[in-house]
Amino acid sequence: MAYVKLEKQKHTAKSEPFVTIGSQGIFYLNSFLMRKYFKDVKFVNFLYDRDKKQLAIEPIVKEGENSFRLNYSSISKSTGVIAARSIAKEVKIDFTKTKQYKAEWNSEKKLLEVRL
C-alpha cells in the first residue's frame, strides 16, 4: 500500500477562546485568550454562578488571598496554565477526563466566562 500525504488540519485556537480542564484539575487557557485578554497577567480569581452553572476567570494585577497563579505552559509557551484542582472539586467538574469548553469574554465585567 502506498503512502498518502495527510493535510494539516485547521486549528481553532488562534481565533476562538477555549478553556480546557485537564486531569488533576489543571485549567488551560488557549493562546488566543492569552494574547488577547491575559497578556502580562500573573494572577487570576475564580468566580462561580451556581444558577447559571457558569465559571468566570478574572485577571488581576496583584496576588490576593484567594488568587491563583497563571503560568505559561512549558510545552507550548503560549498556553496559560492554572493549577486549580480545588476549584474543579468545589464546582463539581469531572476532571478525570480532559474536556474543552468554549469561553466568552465579558468586556463589561472584564472577566472570562465559561459555561460548564
PyMOL CGO cylinders between C-alpha atoms (Angstrom):
from pymol import cmd
from pymol.cgo import CYLINDER

trace = [
    CYLINDER, 0.00, 0.00, 0.00, 1.35, 3.44, -0.90, 0.3, 1, 1, 1, 1, 1, 1,
    CYLINDER, 1.35, 3.44, -0.90, 1.64, 6.36, 1.48, 0.3, 1, 1, 1, 1, 1, 1,
    CYLINDER, 1.64, 6.36, 1.48, -0.81, 9.24, 1.14, 0.3, 1, 1, 1, 1, 1, 1,
    CYLINDER, -0.81, 9.24, 1.14, 0.18, 12.72, 2.24, 0.3, 1, 1, 1, 1, 1, 1,
    CYLINDER, 0.18, 12.72, 2.24, -2.02, 13.94, 5.11, 0.3, 1, 1, 1, 1, 1, 1,
    CYLINDER, -2.02, 13.94, 5.11, -3.20, 17.52, 5.16, 0.3, 1, 1, 1, 1, 1, 1,
    CYLINDER, -3.20, 17.52, 5.16, -2.71, 19.85, 8.05, 0.3, 1, 1, 1, 1, 1, 1,
    CYLINDER, -2.71, 19.85, 8.05, -5.94, 20.41, 9.99, 0.3, 1, 1, 1, 1, 1, 1,
    CYLINDER, -5.94, 20.41, 9.99, -7.08, 23.93, 10.77, 0.3, 1, 1, 1, 1, 1, 1,
    CYLINDER, -7.08, 23.93, 10.77, -6.67, 24.70, 14.46, 0.3, 1, 1, 1, 1, 1, 1,
    CYLINDER, -6.67, 24.70, 14.46, -9.31, 26.94, 16.04, 0.3, 1, 1, 1, 1, 1, 1,
    CYLINDER, -9.31, 26.94, 16.04, -7.18, 28.01, 19.00, 0.3, 1, 1, 1, 1, 1, 1,
    CYLINDER, -7.18, 28.01, 19.00, -5.87, 31.02, 17.10, 0.3, 1, 1, 1, 1, 1, 1,
    CYLINDER, -5.87, 31.02, 17.10, -9.27, 32.59, 16.61, 0.3, 1, 1, 1, 1, 1, 1,
    CYLINDER, -9.27, 32.59, 16.61, -11.62, 31.24, 19.27, 0.3, 1, 1, 1, 1, 1, 1,
    CYLINDER, -11.62, 31.24, 19.27, -11.48, 31.36, 23.08, 0.3, 1, 1, 1, 1, 1, 1,
    CYLINDER, -11.48, 31.36, 23.08, -11.28, 27.92, 24.70, 0.3, 1, 1, 1, 1, 1, 1,
    CYLINDER, -11.28, 27.92, 24.70, -10.59, 26.72, 28.21, 0.3, 1, 1, 1, 1, 1, 1,
    CYLINDER, -10.59, 26.72, 28.21, -9.56, 23.12, 28.68, 0.3, 1, 1, 1, 1, 1, 1,
    CYLINDER, -9.56, 23.12, 28.68, -9.86, 21.44, 32.05, 0.3, 1, 1, 1, 1, 1, 1,
    CYLINDER, -9.86, 21.44, 32.05, -7.49, 18.52, 32.22, 0.3, 1, 1, 1, 1, 1, 1,
    CYLINDER, -7.49, 18.52, 32.22, -6.81, 15.70, 34.59, 0.3, 1, 1, 1, 1, 1, 1,
    CYLINDER, -6.81, 15.70, 34.59, -5.65, 16.77, 38.02, 0.3, 1, 1, 1, 1, 1, 1,
    CYLINDER, -5.65, 16.77, 38.02, -7.85, 19.90, 37.76, 0.3, 1, 1, 1, 1, 1, 1,
    CYLINDER, -7.85, 19.90, 37.76, -5.45, 21.89, 35.60, 0.3, 1, 1, 1, 1, 1, 1,
    CYLINDER, -5.45, 21.89, 35.60, -7.05, 24.75, 33.63, 0.3, 1, 1, 1, 1, 1, 1,
    CYLINDER, -7.05, 24.75, 33.63, -5.54, 25.62, 30.24, 0.3, 1, 1, 1, 1, 1, 1,
    CYLINDER, -5.54, 25.62, 30.24, -6.26, 28.92, 28.50, 0.3, 1, 1, 1, 1, 1, 1,
    CYLINDER, -6.26, 28.92, 28.50, -5.57, 28.71, 24.77, 0.3, 1, 1, 1, 1, 1, 1,
    CYLINDER, -5.57, 28.71, 24.77, -3.15, 31.03, 23.02, 0.3, 1, 1, 1, 1, 1, 1,
    CYLINDER, -3.15, 31.03, 23.02, -5.98, 33.21, 21.70, 0.3, 1, 1, 1, 1, 1, 1,
    CYLINDER, -5.98, 33.21, 21.70, -7.08, 34.03, 25.26, 0.3, 1, 1, 1, 1, 1, 1,
    CYLINDER, -7.08, 34.03, 25.26, -3.54, 34.58, 26.45, 0.3, 1, 1, 1, 1, 1, 1,
    CYLINDER, -3.54, 34.58, 26.45, -2.72, 37.01, 23.62, 0.3, 1, 1, 1, 1, 1, 1,
    CYLINDER, -2.72, 37.01, 23.62, -5.98, 38.92, 23.73, 0.3, 1, 1, 1, 1, 1, 1,
    CYLINDER, -5.98, 38.92, 23.73, -7.04, 39.08, 27.40, 0.3, 1, 1, 1, 1, 1, 1,
    CYLINDER, -7.04, 39.08, 27.40, -4.37, 37.65, 29.69, 0.3, 1, 1, 1, 1, 1, 1,
    CYLINDER, -4.37, 37.65, 29.69, -1.16, 39.14, 28.31, 0.3, 1, 1, 1, 1, 1, 1,
    CYLINDER, -1.16, 39.14, 28.31, 1.16, 40.09, 31.17, 0.3, 1, 1, 1, 1, 1, 1,
    CYLINDER, 1.16, 40.09, 31.17, -1.34, 38.71, 33.73, 0.3, 1, 1, 1, 1, 1, 1,
    CYLINDER, -1.34, 38.71, 33.73, 0.23, 36.69, 36.55, 0.3, 1, 1, 1, 1, 1, 1,
    CYLINDER, 0.23, 36.69, 36.55, -2.77, 36.00, 38.81, 0.3, 1, 1, 1, 1, 1, 1,
    CYLINDER, -2.77, 36.00, 38.81, -6.47, 35.22, 38.44, 0.3, 1, 1, 1, 1, 1, 1,
    CYLINDER, -6.47, 35.22, 38.44, -9.52, 34.86, 40.63, 0.3, 1, 1, 1, 1, 1, 1,
    CYLINDER, -9.52, 34.86, 40.63, -12.24, 32.31, 40.04, 0.3, 1, 1, 1, 1, 1, 1,
    CYLINDER, -12.24, 32.31, 40.04, -15.91, 33.22, 40.41, 0.3, 1, 1, 1, 1, 1, 1,
    CYLINDER, -15.91, 33.22, 40.41, -18.91, 30.91, 40.10, 0.3, 1, 1, 1, 1, 1, 1,
    CYLINDER, -18.91, 30.91, 40.10, -22.59, 31.49, 39.33, 0.3, 1, 1, 1, 1, 1, 1,
    CYLINDER, -22.59, 31.49, 39.33, -24.43, 28.45, 40.71, 0.3, 1, 1, 1, 1, 1, 1,
    CYLINDER, -24.43, 28.45, 40.71, -27.73, 29.30, 38.98, 0.3, 1, 1, 1, 1, 1, 1,
    CYLINDER, -27.73, 29.30, 38.98, -26.16, 29.55, 35.52, 0.3, 1, 1, 1, 1, 1, 1,
    CYLINDER, -26.16, 29.55, 35.52, -23.55, 26.85, 36.23, 0.3, 1, 1, 1, 1, 1, 1,
    CYLINDER, -23.55, 26.85, 36.23, -21.01, 29.28, 34.88, 0.3, 1, 1, 1, 1, 1, 1,
    CYLINDER, -21.01, 29.28, 34.88, -17.42, 29.75, 35.94, 0.3, 1, 1, 1, 1, 1, 1,
    CYLINDER, -17.42, 29.75, 35.94, -15.59, 33.03, 35.46, 0.3, 1, 1, 1, 1, 1, 1,
    CYLINDER, -15.59, 33.03, 35.46, -11.86, 33.70, 35.42, 0.3, 1, 1, 1, 1, 1, 1,
    CYLINDER, -11.86, 33.70, 35.42, -10.88, 37.23, 36.37, 0.3, 1, 1, 1, 1, 1, 1,
    CYLINDER, -10.88, 37.23, 36.37, -7.41, 38.55, 35.54, 0.3, 1, 1, 1, 1, 1, 1,
    CYLINDER, -7.41, 38.55, 35.54, -5.96, 40.55, 38.45, 0.3, 1, 1, 1, 1, 1, 1,
    CYLINDER, -5.96, 40.55, 38.45, -2.88, 42.72, 38.86, 0.3, 1, 1, 1, 1, 1, 1,
    CYLINDER, -2.88, 42.72, 38.86, -1.68, 41.65, 42.30, 0.3, 1, 1, 1, 1, 1, 1,
    CYLINDER, -1.68, 41.65, 42.30, -1.73, 38.34, 44.11, 0.3, 1, 1, 1, 1, 1, 1,
    CYLINDER, -1.73, 38.34, 44.11, -4.63, 38.10, 46.56, 0.3, 1, 1, 1, 1, 1, 1,
    CYLINDER, -4.63, 38.10, 46.56, -5.57, 35.75, 49.36, 0.3, 1, 1, 1, 1, 1, 1,
    CYLINDER, -5.57, 35.75, 49.36, -7.70, 33.54, 47.08, 0.3, 1, 1, 1, 1, 1, 1,
    CYLINDER, -7.70, 33.54, 47.08, -5.93, 34.13, 43.78, 0.3, 1, 1, 1, 1, 1, 1,
    CYLINDER, -5.93, 34.13, 43.78, -4.26, 31.52, 41.59, 0.3, 1, 1, 1, 1, 1, 1,
    CYLINDER, -4.26, 31.52, 41.59, -1.01, 31.90, 39.67, 0.3, 1, 1, 1, 1, 1, 1,
    CYLINDER, -1.01, 31.90, 39.67, -1.29, 31.96, 35.88, 0.3, 1, 1, 1, 1, 1, 1,
    CYLINDER, -1.29, 31.96, 35.88, 1.76, 30.40, 34.24, 0.3, 1, 1, 1, 1, 1, 1,
    CYLINDER, 1.76, 30.40, 34.24, 2.72, 29.65, 30.66, 0.3, 1, 1, 1, 1, 1, 1,
    CYLINDER, 2.72, 29.65, 30.66, 2.90, 26.03, 29.55, 0.3, 1, 1, 1, 1, 1, 1,
    CYLINDER, 2.90, 26.03, 29.55, 6.44, 24.72, 29.34, 0.3, 1, 1, 1, 1, 1, 1,
    CYLINDER, 6.44, 24.72, 29.34, 5.43, 22.79, 26.21, 0.3, 1, 1, 1, 1, 1, 1,
    CYLINDER, 5.43, 22.79, 26.21, 3.57, 25.29, 24.04, 0.3, 1, 1, 1, 1, 1, 1,
    CYLINDER, 3.57, 25.29, 24.04, 4.91, 28.53, 25.61, 0.3, 1, 1, 1, 1, 1, 1,
    CYLINDER, 4.91, 28.53, 25.61, 1.71, 30.32, 24.55, 0.3, 1, 1, 1, 1, 1, 1,
    CYLINDER, 1.71, 30.32, 24.55, -0.92, 28.41, 26.54, 0.3, 1, 1, 1, 1, 1, 1,
    CYLINDER, -0.92, 28.41, 26.54, -1.88, 29.60, 30.01, 0.3, 1, 1, 1, 1, 1, 1,
    CYLINDER, -1.88, 29.60, 30.01, -1.87, 27.07, 32.86, 0.3, 1, 1, 1, 1, 1, 1,
    CYLINDER, -1.87, 27.07, 32.86, -3.65, 27.38, 36.21, 0.3, 1, 1, 1, 1, 1, 1,
    CYLINDER, -3.65, 27.38, 36.21, -3.38, 24.63, 38.81, 0.3, 1, 1, 1, 1, 1, 1,
    CYLINDER, -3.38, 24.63, 38.81, -6.83, 24.87, 40.39, 0.3, 1, 1, 1, 1, 1, 1,
    CYLINDER, -6.83, 24.87, 40.39, -7.90, 21.40, 41.45, 0.3, 1, 1, 1, 1, 1, 1,
    CYLINDER, -7.90, 21.40, 41.45, -9.72, 22.84, 44.48, 0.3, 1, 1, 1, 1, 1, 1,
    CYLINDER, -9.72, 22.84, 44.48, -11.89, 24.94, 42.15, 0.3, 1, 1, 1, 1, 1, 1,
    CYLINDER, -11.89, 24.94, 42.15, -12.69, 21.96, 39.93, 0.3, 1, 1, 1, 1, 1, 1,
    CYLINDER, -12.69, 21.96, 39.93, -13.71, 19.98, 43.01, 0.3, 1, 1, 1, 1, 1, 1,
    CYLINDER, -13.71, 19.98, 43.01, -15.76, 22.81, 44.50, 0.3, 1, 1, 1, 1, 1, 1,
    CYLINDER, -15.76, 22.81, 44.50, -17.87, 23.32, 41.37, 0.3, 1, 1, 1, 1, 1, 1,
    CYLINDER, -17.87, 23.32, 41.37, -18.05, 19.55, 40.79, 0.3, 1, 1, 1, 1, 1, 1,
    CYLINDER, -18.05, 19.55, 40.79, -16.25, 19.40, 37.44, 0.3, 1, 1, 1, 1, 1, 1,
    CYLINDER, -16.25, 19.40, 37.44, -15.40, 15.85, 36.41, 0.3, 1, 1, 1, 1, 1, 1,
    CYLINDER, -15.40, 15.85, 36.41, -11.71, 16.25, 35.69, 0.3, 1, 1, 1, 1, 1, 1,
    CYLINDER, -11.71, 16.25, 35.69, -10.97, 12.54, 35.25, 0.3, 1, 1, 1, 1, 1, 1,
    CYLINDER, -10.97, 12.54, 35.25, -11.32, 13.22, 31.51, 0.3, 1, 1, 1, 1, 1, 1,
    CYLINDER, -11.32, 13.22, 31.51, -9.91, 16.24, 29.74, 0.3, 1, 1, 1, 1, 1, 1,
    CYLINDER, -9.91, 16.24, 29.74, -12.69, 18.42, 28.37, 0.3, 1, 1, 1, 1, 1, 1,
    CYLINDER, -12.69, 18.42, 28.37, -12.67, 21.62, 26.34, 0.3, 1, 1, 1, 1, 1, 1,
    CYLINDER, -12.67, 21.62, 26.34, -15.15, 24.45, 26.94, 0.3, 1, 1, 1, 1, 1, 1,
    CYLINDER, -15.15, 24.45, 26.94, -15.96, 27.42, 24.74, 0.3, 1, 1, 1, 1, 1, 1,
    CYLINDER, -15.96, 27.42, 24.74, -15.41, 30.64, 26.62, 0.3, 1, 1, 1, 1, 1, 1,
    CYLINDER, -15.41, 30.64, 26.62, -16.62, 34.18, 26.18, 0.3, 1, 1, 1, 1, 1, 1,
    CYLINDER, -16.62, 34.18, 26.18, -15.02, 37.44, 27.27, 0.3, 1, 1, 1, 1, 1, 1,
    CYLINDER, -15.02, 37.44, 27.27, -17.34, 39.74, 29.22, 0.3, 1, 1, 1, 1, 1, 1,
    CYLINDER, -17.34, 39.74, 29.22, -15.92, 43.18, 28.43, 0.3, 1, 1, 1, 1, 1, 1,
    CYLINDER, -15.92, 43.18, 28.43, -18.27, 44.94, 30.84, 0.3, 1, 1, 1, 1, 1, 1,
    CYLINDER, -18.27, 44.94, 30.84, -17.12, 42.88, 33.85, 0.3, 1, 1, 1, 1, 1, 1,
    CYLINDER, -17.12, 42.88, 33.85, -13.61, 42.24, 32.44, 0.3, 1, 1, 1, 1, 1, 1,
    CYLINDER, -13.61, 42.24, 32.44, -13.67, 38.50, 33.00, 0.3, 1, 1, 1, 1, 1, 1,
    CYLINDER, -13.67, 38.50, 33.00, -13.75, 35.28, 31.05, 0.3, 1, 1, 1, 1, 1, 1,
    CYLINDER, -13.75, 35.28, 31.05, -16.99, 33.30, 31.31, 0.3, 1, 1, 1, 1, 1, 1,
    CYLINDER, -16.99, 33.30, 31.31, -17.06, 29.53, 30.88, 0.3, 1, 1, 1, 1, 1, 1,
    CYLINDER, -17.06, 29.53, 30.88, -20.39, 27.69, 30.78, 0.3, 1, 1, 1, 1, 1, 1,
    CYLINDER, -20.39, 27.69, 30.78, -19.91, 24.25, 32.32, 0.3, 1, 1, 1, 1, 1, 1,
]
cmd.load_cgo(trace, "trace")
